[in-house]
Amino acid sequence: MSDRAGDPRARRHPSTAWSEQLSGPDPEAEPLVGPGAGSAPGTAQAGPIVSAEPPEPPEPVLAGFRIAVTSDRRSEDLVDAFARRGADVVHAPAVRIAPVDEDEILLEDTRAIIAGAPDVVIVTTAYGFRRWVECAEAAGLGDALARTLDRARIIVRGPKARGAVRAAGHDDDAIAADERTASAVGLALDADVRGRTVAVQLHGHEDVEQLDRLVTAGATVHTVAPYRWVRPTDDSRLGRLVAAIAAREVDVVTFTSAPAVDGLVSAAAQLGMDGVLVEAMRCGVTAAAVGPVTATPLLDLGISPIVPERFRMGALIRVVVEHLTLNGVAEVQTALGPLRVHGRTVRFGGETVTLARGPRAMLGALMSEPGAVLSRERLLDELPDAENEHALDMAMSRLRAALPDRHLVQTVVRRGYRLNV
């Protein structure tokens, strides 16, 4: 889909349905039927009340869009949220969390922390902290871990981690204002950790850079990983997702952890597709990251993800909805009548069709500049797989055949193509 600014005749709108689907109807809205409905105040309505035809339900806000979900934990929340809004959702975990019974290392690290009696404990995630406490209790180490935490200065990475610490009966001393591990470590360094022992609860992988900061400052560092990211059990499922993204057959791919980015790219590399996968997410497929930590490996690859201002699952859902409805919904008044696209669905003359990726990309380019003649070179930019102008002409022929009226697209001899406005 094209993000280019277009003619005023091309109206991009955020869809009147999406905010209602997120927040629900107004509970204080006035009833539309009943005695006196539609009448002036204080007047009686004569005759029987005739109910109007019920309005046609609004189109699901994400109908016509395809979204990829790469998360393992809480993936059902994301899948259900997008599916309820009409999206076609493809789910394949890029990494998964190792089951507790596979993780004896967690208990060994817990015993080491208890024995080390840390002066400072840095808690990075609510889920990780809760799992750490639960596993310690199951192994008979719960009381010893609780005493260790009570004696230590606890620094939390964000409000959710703070909530988990306090729910377990402990008090935290400081919180990172921006919810980043680097800032939590900075709070520990501000108080001088030379000669002290610091325990860090990791969030799925070892953050070597932040641990090195503590060691360089003279601290003895212990780590515990209440959950570990491991390879998914179904590589073929992930391979199909890689192929779909590389072919630009999805509109958005969501990430809720940095390891999921690495897992997806690694799976693509094993298939010899890492180059085309990354190129697709640079141009054509939008990457969405839950926060700046998750976004970092994407930025390192030259991919610019959309990131919500609040690093929460609900905010991620909202920013995806906003992005797609602002950039993937458009209407143009053509010479033959109104043409409306919603994702990959096209409505014209009472008929609705679904376009494949290539034809939809070309139609989006034509609609972004209604009536303007777009050169073959310009349109080839929308079709990375097309190697020459003959392939473009074939793709344009397929677009015309798929549209409800083939005359919506006009050929301008020796110049290119235009939308018939």
C-alpha positions in Angstrom: 0.0 0.0 0.0 1.2 3.5 -0.8 1.8 6.2 1.8 2.3 9.0 -0.7 0.2 12.1 -0.3 -2.5 12.3 -2.9 -5.0 14.5 -4.6 -7.8 16.0 -2.5 -10.2 13.7 -4.3 -8.5 10.7 -2.6 -10.0 10.8 0.9 -8.0 8.8 3.5 -10.1 8.4 6.6 -9.5 6.5 9.8 -12.8 4.6 9.5 -15.8 5.6 11.6 -16.0 2.1 13.0 -12.6 1.6 14.6 -12.9 3.9 17.7 -16.4 2.4 18.4 -15.0 -1.1 18.2 -12.2 -0.2 20.7 -14.4 1.7 23.2 -17.9 0.4 22.6 -21.1 2.4 22.2 -21.9 5.4 24.3 -24.0 4.1 27.3 -25.6 7.5 27.7 -26.7 8.0 24.1 -30.4 9.0 23.7 -32.7 6.2 22.5 -33.6 6.5 18.8 -37.0 4.8 19.0 -39.9 5.0 21.4 -42.7 7.5 22.2 -41.7 10.9 20.9 -38.6 9.7 19.1 -37.7 12.3 16.4 -40.3 14.8 17.7 -39.8 18.2 19.1 -39.8 18.4 23.0 -43.3 18.5 24.5 -45.1 17.3 21.4 -46.9 14.0 20.9 -46.3 11.8 18.0 -49.5 10.8 16.1 -50.1 7.4 14.7 -48.2 4.2 15.2 -44.5 4.2 15.4 -42.9 2.8 12.3 -39.4 1.3 12.8 -36.9 2.3 10.3 -34.8 -0.3 8.5 -31.9 -1.2 10.8 -28.7 0.4 9.5 -26.2 -1.8 7.8 -23.6 -2.9 10.5 -20.2 -1.1 10.1 -17.5 -2.9 8.2 -15.1 -4.6 10.6 -12.3 -2.1 10.9 -9.5 -4.5 9.9 -11.5 -6.4 7.2 -9.3 -6.9 4.2 -6.0 -6.7 6.1 -3.7 -9.6 7.0 -1.6 -9.4 10.2 1.2 -11.7 11.3 1.7 -12.4 15.1 5.2 -13.7 16.1 4.7 -13.9 19.9 4.4 -17.0 22.1 3.3 -15.7 25.5 -0.1 -14.0 25.4 -0.3 -14.6 21.6 -4.0 -15.5 22.0 -4.8 -12.0 23.2 -3.2 -10.4 20.1 -4.7 -13.0 17.7 -8.2 -12.6 19.2 -8.0 -8.8 19.2 -7.1 -8.5 15.6 -9.5 -11.3 14.5 -12.5 -9.6 16.3 -11.8 -6.5 14.3 -12.0 -8.5 11.0 -8.3 -9.2 10.2 -7.0 -12.3 8.7 -4.4 -13.3 11.3 -1.4 -15.6 10.7 0.3 -16.8 13.9 3.7 -18.6 14.2 5.8 -18.1 17.3 9.3 -17.0 16.3 10.5 -18.1 19.8 8.9 -19.8 22.7 9.4 -19.8 26.5 11.0 -23.0 27.9 8.7 -24.9 30.2 9.6 -24.7 33.9 10.3 -28.4 34.3 13.0 -28.0 31.6 14.8 -25.3 33.5 17.0 -26.6 36.3 19.3 -23.7 35.6 16.7 -21.3 37.1 16.9 -23.1 40.5 20.7 -23.2 40.4 20.8 -19.5 39.8 18.2 -18.9 42.6 20.4 -20.8 45.1 23.4 -18.8 44.0 21.6 -15.5 44.5 20.3 -16.6 48.0 23.9 -17.6 48.9 25.3 -14.3 47.5 22.9 -12.1 49.6 22.8 -9.3 47.0 22.7 -5.7 48.1 20.7 -4.7 45.0 18.1 -6.7 43.0 17.0 -5.3 39.6 13.6 -6.7 38.5 12.9 -6.2 34.8 9.5 -7.9 34.1 6.4 -8.7 36.1 5.9 -12.0 34.4 9.5 -13.0 35.1 9.4 -12.0 38.8 6.2 -13.9 39.4 7.5 -17.0 37.7 10.8 -16.7 39.7 8.9 -16.6 43.0 6.5 -19.4 42.0 9.4 -21.7 40.9 11.3 -20.9 44.1 8.3 -21.8 46.2 7.7 -25.0 44.3 11.3 -26.0 45.0 11.1 -25.2 48.7 13.2 -22.0 48.3 10.4 -19.5 48.6 11.1 -18.4 52.2 14.8 -18.1 51.6 14.3 -16.0 48.4 11.7 -13.8 50.2 14.3 -13.0 53.0 16.9 -12.3 50.4 14.6 -9.8 48.6 13.6 -8.1 51.9 17.2 -7.4 52.8 18.1 -6.0 49.3 17.4 -2.7 47.7 14.9 -3.5 44.8 15.0 -1.5 41.6 12.2 -2.1 39.1 12.1 -1.4 35.4 8.5 -0.2 35.2 5.1 -0.1 36.9 4.1 -3.6 36.0 7.3 -5.0 37.6 6.6 -2.8 40.6 3.1 -4.2 40.9 4.4 -7.8 40.9 7.1 -7.0 43.5 4.5 -5.3 45.8 2.0 -8.1 45.3 4.6 -10.5 46.6 4.9 -8.5 49.7 8.1 -6.6 49.0 8.9 -2.9 48.8 10.8 -1.4 45.8 13.2 1.5 46.3 13.3 3.0 42.8 11.7 2.7 39.3 13.1 3.5 35.8 11.1 6.4 34.4 11.3 5.2 30.8 10.8 1.4 31.6 14.2 0.5 30.1 16.7 -1.9 31.6 19.5 0.6 30.9 17.8 3.2 33.1 17.2 0.7 35.9 20.9 -0.2 35.8 21.7 3.5 35.8 19.8 3.9 39.1 21.9 1.2 40.7 25.1 2.8 39.4 24.0 6.2 40.8 24.3 4.8 44.3 27.7 3.3 43.7 27.9 -0.5 43.4 31.7 -0.9 43.9 32.3 -3.9 46.2 28.6 -4.7 46.3 26.6 -7.7 44.9 23.9 -7.0 42.3 21.3 -9.6 41.2 19.5 -9.0 37.8 16.4 -10.7 36.8 16.7 -11.1 33.0 13.9 -11.0 30.6 14.3 -13.9 28.3 17.9 -13.2 27.2 21.2 -11.9 28.6 21.6 -8.2 28.2 25.4 -8.3 28.0 25.9 -4.5 27.6 24.0 -3.7 30.8 25.7 -6.4 32.8 29.1 -5.2 31.6 28.2 -1.7 33.0 27.7 -3.2 36.5 30.9 -5.3 36.3 32.9 -2.3 35.1 31.6 -0.3 38.1 33.0 -2.9 40.4 29.9 -5.0 41.3 29.7 -8.7 41.7 26.8 -9.7 39.4 24.4 -12.6 39.6 21.7 -13.2 37.0 18.5 -15.3 37.0 16.4 -16.0 33.9 12.9 -17.1 35.1 12.1 -17.8 31.5 14.3 -18.5 28.5 13.6 -18.1 24.8 14.1 -21.3 22.9 13.4 -22.3 19.3 9.8 -23.0 18.4 8.7 -26.6 18.1 7.2 -26.2 14.7 9.8 -24.8 12.2 7.6 -25.5 9.2 4.9 -23.1 10.5 7.5 -20.4 11.0 8.9 -21.1 7.6 5.5 -20.4 6.0 5.3 -17.2 7.9 8.7 -16.1 6.6 7.6 -16.9 3.1 4.4 -14.9 3.5 6.2 -11.8 4.8 8.9 -12.1 2.2 6.2 -12.2 -0.5 4.6 -9.2 1.1 1.4 -11.2 1.6 0.8 -9.6 5.0 0.3 -6.0 5.9 1.7 -5.9 9.4 4.0 -8.2 11.4 3.9 -7.7 15.2 6.7 -8.3 17.7 6.4 -8.3 21.5 10.0 -9.2 22.3 13.4 -8.5 20.8 14.3 -12.3 20.7 11.3 -12.8 18.4 12.9 -10.5 15.8 16.1 -12.5 16.0 14.2 -15.8 15.8 12.3 -14.7 12.7 15.4 -13.5 10.9 17.4 -16.6 11.9 14.6 -18.8 10.6 14.7 -16.8 7.3 18.5 -17.2 7.1 18.2 -21.0 7.4 15.8 -20.9 4.4 18.2 -18.5 2.5 15.5 -15.8 2.7 16.8 -13.4 5.3 17.7 -10.8 2.7 14.2 -10.7 1.1 12.5 -10.9 4.5 14.3 -7.8 5.7 13.8 -5.9 2.4 10.0 -6.7 2.6 9.9 -5.2 6.1 11.8 -2.2 5.0 9.3 -1.6 2.2 5.9 -3.1 1.8 5.3 -4.8 5.2 5.0 -2.7 8.3 6.7 -4.0 11.4 5.1 -3.2 14.8 7.0 -3.4 18.0 5.5 -3.2 21.5 8.3 -0.9 22.8 11.8 0.5 22.1 13.6 -2.6 23.4 11.8 -4.8 20.9 12.3 -2.2 18.2 16.1 -2.0 18.6 17.0 -5.1 16.5 14.6 -3.9 13.8 16.2 -0.5 13.7 19.6 -2.3 13.5 18.4 -4.0 10.4 17.3 -0.7 8.8 13.6 -1.4 9.5 11.5 1.5 10.9 8.8 -0.1 13.0 5.7 1.6 14.4 5.9 1.8 18.2 3.1 2.9 20.6 3.8 5.6 23.1 2.8 3.3 26.0 4.6 0.0 25.9 1.6 -2.2 26.4 -0.3 -4.8 24.4 -3.4 -2.7 24.2 -1.4 0.2 22.9 0.2 -2.0 20.3 -3.2 -3.1 19.1 -4.4 0.5 18.9 -1.3 1.7 16.9 -1.7 -1.1 14.4 -5.4 -0.3 13.9 -4.6 3.4 13.5 -1.8 2.7 11.0 -3.9 0.4 8.8 -7.0 2.5 8.8 -5.1 5.7 8.1 -2.9 4.2 5.3 -5.0 1.3 4.0 -8.5 2.8 3.6 -9.2 5.2 0.8 -12.0 6.4 -1.5 -11.8 8.1 -4.8 -14.6 9.5 -6.9 -13.9 8.2 -10.4 -15.6 9.0 -13.7 -17.6 5.8 -13.3 -18.5 6.2 -9.7 -17.0 5.9 -6.2 -14.2 3.5 -5.7 -13.4 2.4 -2.2 -10.6 0.2 -0.9 -10.4 -1.3 2.6 -7.2 -3.3 2.9 -7.2 -5.7 0.0 -11.0 -5.5 -0.6 -12.3 -3.2 -3.2 -15.9 -1.9 -3.5 -17.4 -0.5 -6.7 -20.8 -0.4 -8.1 -22.3 -2.6 -5.4 -19.7 -5.3 -6.0 -16.8 -6.3 -3.6 -13.7 -8.1 -4.7 -10.4 -9.0 -3.0 -7.1 -8.2 -4.7 -3.8 -10.1 -4.5 -0.8 -8.1 -3.2 0.6 -7.0 -6.6 -2.7 -5.6 -8.1 -3.6 -4.0 -4.7 -0.2 -2.2 -4.6 -0.6 -0.9 -8.1 -4.2 0.3 -7.4 -3.0 2.0 -4.2 -0.4 3.9 -6.2 -3.0 5.0 -8.8 -5.4 6.1 -6.1 -2.7 8.0 -4.3 -2.5 10.4 -7.4 -6.0 10.3 -8.9 -6.0 11.1 -12.6 -2.2 11.5 -12.8 -0.3 9.4 -15.3 2.1 7.1 -13.5 5.0 5.9 -15.5 5.9 2.2 -15.8 9.1 2.9 -13.9 7.1 4.3 -11.0 4.7 1.4 -11.0 7.5 -1.1 -11.1 8.6 0.2 -7.7 5.3 -1.3 -6.3 6.2 -4.8 -7.7 9.7 -5.9 -6.5 9.2 -9.2 -8.2 8.6 -7.7 -11.6 11.8 -7.6 -13.6 10.7 -5.7 -16.7 7.9 -3.7 -18.2 6.3 -6.8 -19.8 5.8 -8.2 -16.3 4.2 -4.9 -15.3 1.8 -4.9 -18.2 0.8 -8.5 -17.3 0.2 -7.4 -13.7 -1.8 -4.5 -14.9 -3.9 -6.8 -17.0 -4.6 -9.0 -14.0 -5.6 -5.9 -12.0 -8.1 -4.8 -14.7 -9.5 -8.4 -14.8 -9.9 -8.5 -11.0 -11.7 -5.1 -10.7 -15.5 -4.9 -11.0 -15.0 -2.6 -14.0 -11.9 -2.9 -16.1 -12.4 0.7 -17.4 -11.4 2.1 -14.0 -7.7 1.9 -15.2 -6.7 3.6 -18.4 -3.6 3.1 -20.5 -1.9 6.3 -21.7 0.1 5.2 -24.8 3.9 5.4 -24.3 3.5 7.1 -20.9 2.0 4.7 -18.4 -1.4 4.2 -16.6 -3.9 6.4 -14.8 -7.1 6.1 -12.8 -10.1 7.0 -14.7 -11.4 10.1 -12.9 
